Amino acid sequence: MQYNLLLKQVKSIIDLYEKHAELSGERFNIFSIMGMDSDEVRTHSAILGELLNPKGNHSLGSKPLELFVKQVFEENDDFELDYESSICEKELHIGKINEDKTEGGRIDLILKDTTGCKFVIENKIYAPEQTNQLKRYKTAYPEAKILYLTLKGDESKAQDDVDYQIISYKTDILNWIEACAKEAFDKPMVREVLNQYTYLLKKLTNQTTNTEMKDELKEVIKNNYTESLEIYKNFEEVRQDYVSEIFEKIKGQKIHSEIDWKIEFDNVKFNIWTSKASKTLLFSDNEDSINFYYLRYEYSTNMLFLGIVPRKFTTNEKSSGKRSVIREEIKDFKESDLVTEYLKQNNVIEKIQNKINLYISNHKKIYYQTK
């Protein structure tokens, strides 16, 4: 099949399901509307903790906890749990963090029964790890299983010789939530919330949200594997070209009329603390300023951020401390993709420019801090 015919076939499938999504209203997602997509505490830990609690308001009893244990500990024959007495706590304070950071802190989720603590969950969406975090949990609860939860199943970058188990939103949590939704077949309110949360998880982990569309697209790809492979090989480079084009246009705009801003690019080196590749614009009012404002696009998450970072953290040298003084996500382009919105000519450059201007106005005090 010629490339243009392949792409037309894919577009036809997408257009069909786009129309279906519009008619069904499936994009009306309460988490996205409230800007809580990636809120670890108020969204994700809250939902997970409520489901893991047999006495939660979901009215499913211990079934969600049983399904979770089956999903996560299926290959662990020695894991035992008294479901009747189990309770899940969120944001549990385990004491003040000591000087060498080996004790204390706050645990995202902890599951206990009458025999003691059975497992703890360290929930990471985008927040960076803290020093000795998992080690502190193991010190507090040496017999507990330590679960390290990230979007795609990343390893801890600060293991500190602690045994822990990797779980992910992309597979473990998504499969678990879908199983819970099936269990709630006779509880429409609970089922709908879980379905909305499923949609959110698929979006956060870059998965197709419509199963039927996914199956049709997979069939097209299977029938045109060679052509699809060539498109796949070149896709990321094309996306980078578009992101660079967007950032060049933003750089050419007048940023905040009060000051003649110095603007420079920093593609990947800026993000030395993580493996995520990004495109970054750094802008400051003079060469001696201690801080930069920044605009950053993360390729792995399709997320766009505005923030302030100390000048020393934009070098290639290893530095200790907090990399961003303050950071906010630009949420306007979450539903599809920054490049997609740009190609639709939805005033992307103007919207970003307005966001930058507002951000500068709202955070002047922090930007000009002397310490």
N, C-alpha and C positions, 0 to 999 in steps of 0.2 A: 504493500500500500504506500502511495506517495505521502510525504510528510503533511502536505496541506490537507489531504483527505483524512489522515489520522487525526489531525488537530480539529478538523470540522466535526468529526464524529464525537470526539471528546467534548467539544463545545456544545454540541446538540444535547448530550446527556446532562451536562452541567446546567444548561438553560432550562431543561425540563424540570430538574429538581429544585432549581432556584425558584421557579414559578410555584412549585409544590410547597416550598418553605414559606413563600409569601402568603399563599392561601391558607396554610395550616397555622401560621403564626408561631412556628417553632423557634424563631429567633428572639421571641419575646422572653428573654432570660432575665429573671429577677436579680441574679447575682451581677450580671453585666450592667444592668440598668442602674444599680446602686453603687457601681464602681468598686465592687468587692471581689473581683475575679481572683486576684492573687493575694488576698489578705490571709496570711497564715493563721492568725489567731481567731478573728471574728468570723471567718468563713470556713476554712478547711478544718482546723482543729475543733471548731465548734460542732460541725456536722459529724466528723469522725467520732468525737467524744460522745456525742449524744447517741449515735447508733451503737457504739460499743458498750453503752450502759444498759444492761437488761431492764432497768427501771426507768428508762428514758420515755419521753412522750410519744415515741413512734408507735407504741402499742404492739410491737412485734416481740416483746419479751427478750429472751436470750438468743433468738434465732440469728440476728445480725452478728452477734459475737461468735456464735458457733460457725457461721459462714466465714467470718474473718479468720478464725483459727484454722479452718479447713484450707483456706486460700494460702495463708502465710506459713503455717506449721505442718502442712500435710506430710512432709518428709521427715518430720521430727517426732519419732515414736515416743520419746520420753517426756513430751510436753503434756502436762495434765492441768486441768482447770476445773474448779467447781463453779459452774455457770450460775447456780442458784444464789451464791453469795458474792458474785463478782460485782465490782463497781469501777467505773472509769472516772478519773479526775483530770481536769484540764489546768494547765498553768500552775502546777504544784510547786510551791516554794520549798526548797530543801536546805535553806540556810544561806547565810552571807558567803559570798565567794571569798576564799582566803587569799593570802598574798601570792602564793605560787599557783593559784587557780586550779587546785586539785580537789577542792571540796566546795559545795554550795551551788547556788544558781536556781534555775526554774526549769522544770520538766514540762514539755509541751503536753504530753498525754501519758498517763500511767494507769495500768490495769492491775487491780488487786483482788484477791479472794481471801477467805479465812486463813489460808496458809501463808499469806504475805504477798509481796509484789511479784507478779508473773511476767509482765513485760512493760517496757517504756518505749515511747515513740518520740524520736527527734524529728520534727516536721520542718523540712526545708523546701520552700518554694523558690525564692530568689535571695533570701537573706544570707549573708556570709556566716561561716562557722565561727564559733568562739573558741578560744584557747582551752584545750583539755576538756571540751564539753562532754564528750562521751565518757571520758575517764571519770568525771565528777559523778555522772549518773551511776556508773559501775561501783564507785566507792560507796554511794548511798544505798544501792540495792545490788549487792554482789551476786545474788542468786537469780536476778531477773534477766530476761532476754532483752537485748538492746536492738531496737529496730531503727534503722536510718532511712527515713522516707524522703525521696526527692521526686521531681517530676518524671525523670526518665531512668532512675536507678543508678545515679552517680555514686562513686565511692567517696568516703570521707577523705578530705585532704589533711586531716589532723587526727589520725587514728589513735595515736598514743598507745599502741599495743593492746587495744581493747577489742575483744571479740564482739562483733556486731553483725547483724543481718541486714542486707540491702533489700529494700522494697521500693516500689515505684507507683506513682499515680497512673502512669501509662498502662500498666498491666495489672498489678495486684489490686490497687484501690478501685480502678475502673471495673475490673471483673467482679470484685466484691460488691460494689454499689449496684451493678446490673443484677446480681443475684438477689440482693436485698429488695430491689424494685419488683422482681418477679414474686418474691415472698409476700409483698404488699399488694397482691392482686385484688384483694377485697377491701383495701384502704386507699381510696382514690387520692386523698389529699397527700398522704405520705408518698404514694407512688409517683405523683406528679412532681413533688419536690426532688425526689431521687432521680427522676428522668431529667429534670432541669440541671441537676448537679452532674449527671452523666454527660450532658451536652457541654457543660463548662469544662470538664476534665478533658474531653476530646479536643476542645479548642486550645486549651493550655498546652497539650502535648502534641499539637499539630496533627491530629488525626481527623479523617473525614467523619463528619457528624451524622451523615445519612448512610445507613448500612446498605440499603438497596442501591444507591448511587455508587457506593464503593465497590459493590460486587460487579456492577455493569462496567465500571472503569477498569477493574482488574481483568475482566474478560477481554476488553479491547486491547489492553496492554499485552496480555498473553498471546493474542492473535497477531500482534505487531511488535513482538519483543525487541527485535533488532533496532527498529526505528525509535522505539520508546527509550531504549538504552542510550542511543546517541543524544536524544533530547535531554535525558537525565544528566549525562556527562557535561553538558554545556549550560544547564539551567542555572547553577549557582553563580557562574561567571556573569551571566546575563543579569541576574538579580543584583549583583554587586555593581554592575555598570549603571543600572537604574538608580540605586541608592546613591552612588557617587554623583550622578546627574542632579538628583534632588538636593544633595548637600551643597553642590556648587551653586545652585540657584539660590539657596538660602544664604550662602556666603555673600552672594552679590546683592542681597537686600540690605536696606538700611535697618540696622538693629538698634532700637531704642534711641530716639533722636537727641537725648541729652548728652551723649558721649560718643566720641569717635572710637569705636571698638576695634581692637586688634584681634583679628581672627586667624586661626591656623588649624590645620588638619592633624589628626592623630588617628591612624587607622586601627592598629591592633595593639601596639606596644603599650598604649594607655592602660589596657586591661590586663595587667601582669598578674593579677590575683586569681584569675579564672581562665578556663580553656575557651570561653565563649569569644568568638571573633566579633568585632564590632567596628562601626564607622563612627568617628567622633569629631565634633567641632569644638574647639576650645576658644573662648573669647574673653578678653580682659580689657580694662580701660587703659592700662599702661604696662610697660615691661617690668616694672618693679612691684606690681601688685602681688600679694601673698596668695591670692586665690584665682582660680579660673571659674567662670561659668562654663558649663558644657552641655552639648546636645549629643546624645549617643543613641545609635540604632544597634540593637543586638540581633544578629542574623539567626541565632538558634531559637529565639523566642518571638521574633517579629515585633519586639517591643521598643518603644521610643521613650527616652528619658531626658529630662532636664535636671541639672544638678549643679552643685558647687563642689570643687575639689581643690585642696591645697596644691600650690604650684609644685612642691617637691614630689608629689605623687604622680606627676606627669613625666617624670624622668624614667630611665630604664634601670635605675639603681633600686635595689631592694630597700623598702622603707617599712617601718612598723607604725601601727596606729590605724586610725579610721580613714579609709580612702575617700569617702564622700562625706562632706559636712552635712549636706542635705540633698535628697533626691526625690523627684516626683515623676510619675509616669504620665505621658501624654496618651490619653485613652481614646482619642478620636478615631484611631485607625485600627482598633482591636478586632472589630467584627470580621474584617477581611484581611487586609494586608496593606502596609504603607505604599508599596509599589502599585498594587491593584488600584487603590484610591487615586494615586497620582495619574495612572493611565486613564482613569475615568474622568480626569480633569475636574476633580471635586475641590478645587481651590486649596490643594494641600499646602503649597508654599505659603500662601497667605495665612492659613490657619496656624501653621507652625510659627510663622513670624509673630503673629498675635500672642501665641502662647509664650514665646521667648520674651516679648516685651512685658507681658504681665508678670512673668516669673522674676525678671530683673527688678521690676517695681516693688514686688512683694518681699524680696529677700536682700535688699540693699544692706541692711544692718548686718546680716550674716556675712555677706560678701566682703564688707569693709572691716571686718573684725581684725584686731591686731594680735590676737593670741591663737 
